[in-house]
């Protein structure tokens, strides 16, 4: 999980489940602090420091912290006595038992490009926790040789499954792209751009087969 993964994943999550403006300010302020501490799992930060750094009142900081906890974007551990609270962004993303959302999906299931084509290995590594998780649906096996004969026609149900598999692959590739402010996606890796184009062509070919059938 990288800083860029967190930023991209946050905005995808915000698109589906809006987060308040002040809570967004606080989230990225905490990301900056966590980055300063080289992304240690837990870091201490007094509420006074947050209030001064963001020019917000203590009550506003408290409401924003509660909002981030509600969205499962932050774990807060209360400090005892005069000790400040400690916070964890990584732990929130890694262990949250809440139903999946785009942020956790993006950070949890983003395999390397080479792993997209592995059809025999259903276990992908969880890049946040290091645990092995099962990712579905399984990839379709390579076509069998036809000895010069035309390949057998597929049923509509089989074509739908094939289209869903290709669409899942395309989503995984798009999750590694950056959203442009003017719209559309920008790929930092040229191979991802080529792969996205190829997958879109294959999806269109499957849809054409469905129409012909």
GILINKA-V287532 format. One record per residue. RES is the residue in one letter. PHI is phi in whole degrees, -180 to 180 (999 if undefined). OMEGA is omega in whole degrees, -180 to 180 (999 if undefined). Layout:
res: {RES:RES}
phi: {PHI:PHI}
omega: {OMEGA:OMEGA}
This chain:
res: {X:X:X:X:X:X:X:X:X:X:X:X:X:X:X:X:X:X:X:X:X:X:X:X:X:X:X:X:X:X:X:X:X:X:X:X:X:X:X:X:X:X:X:X:X:X:X:X:X:X:X:X:X:X:X:X:X:X:X:X:X:X:X:X:X:X:X:X:X:X:X:X:X:X:X:X:X:X:X:X:X:X:X:X:X:X:X:X:X:X:X:X:X:X:X:X:X:X:X:X:X:X:X:X:X:X:X:X:X:X:X:X:X:X:X:X:X:X:X:X:X:X:X:X:X:X:X:X:X:X:X:X:X:X:X:X:X:X:X:X:X:X:X:X:X:X:X:X:X:X:X:X:X:X:X:X:X:X:X:X:X:X:X:X:X:X:X:X:X:X:X:X:X:X:X:X:X:X:X:X:X:X:X:X:X:X:X:X:X:X:X:X:X:X:X:X:X:X:X:X:X:X:X:X:X:X:X:X:X:X:X:X:X}
phi: {999:-113:-58:-63:-57:-66:-63:-63:-64:-61:-69:-67:-64:-62:-63:-90:-133:-59:-110:-59:-59:-70:-66:-64:-57:-67:-59:-76:-64:-68:-60:-64:-66:-61:-65:-61:-87:58:56:-64:-64:-122:-144:-94:-158:-65:-67:-58:-64:-63:-62:-71:-65:-105:55:-123:-78:-62:-66:-66:-60:-61:-64:-67:-62:-63:-65:-66:-66:-62:-80:61:-102:-154:-111:-115:-115:-65:-84:-92:64:-92:-74:-74:-65:-117:-129:-145:-87:-62:-68:-62:-73:-84:-113:-61:-87:-69:-56:-63:-132:-57:-66:-68:-63:-64:-77:-88:-118:-123:-71:-67:-54:-67:-82:-66:-94:-77:-96:-98:-115:-85:-94:-109:-81:-75:-71:-92:-113:85:-86:-91:-121:-87:-111:-118:-81:-67:-77:-73:-71:-66:-66:-81:-64:-109:53:85:-85:-65:-63:-64:-73:-93:-71:-58:-62:-68:-64:-64:-62:-61:-64:-65:-63:-64:-65:-64:-61:-65:-62:-62:-68:-65:-66:-90:-91:-106:-81:-80:-59:-88:107:87:-120:-122:-97:-77:-105:-58:-65:-65:-63:-64:-66:-63:-62:-63:-65:-64:-64:-68:-65:-63:-65:-66:-63:-63:-62:-65:-69:-68:-77}
omega: {180:178:-180:177:-178:-179:-179:-180:180:-177:175:178:-179:179:-179:-179:-174:175:-179:-176:-179:176:176:178:-178:-179:-177:172:179:176:180:178:180:178:177:178:176:175:170:-175:179:174:180:177:178:180:176:-179:178:-177:-180:-178:-178:-179:177:177:179:-179:178:177:180:179:-180:178:178:-180:179:176:179:179:-179:178:-176:172:-180:176:-175:176:180:178:-179:-179:177:175:172:-170:177:173:-178:-178:178:-178:-174:-169:-176:-180:-176:176:-175:174:-175:-179:-179:180:-178:-176:-174:-174:176:-178:175:-178:-177:-177:-178:-174:179:-177:-176:-177:-178:-178:176:-179:175:-173:178:-174:-178:179:180:-178:178:-179:178:0:178:-180:-179:180:179:-179:179:178:-175:179:177:180:177:-179:180:180:180:174:179:-179:178:178:179:178:179:179:-180:179:179:179:177:177:-179:178:179:179:-179:180:178:-179:177:178:179:178:-179:-179:-179:-178:176:-178:178:179:-179:179:178:179:179:-180:178:178:-179:-179:178:177:-180:177:179:180:178:179:177:177:179:179:179:-179:999}
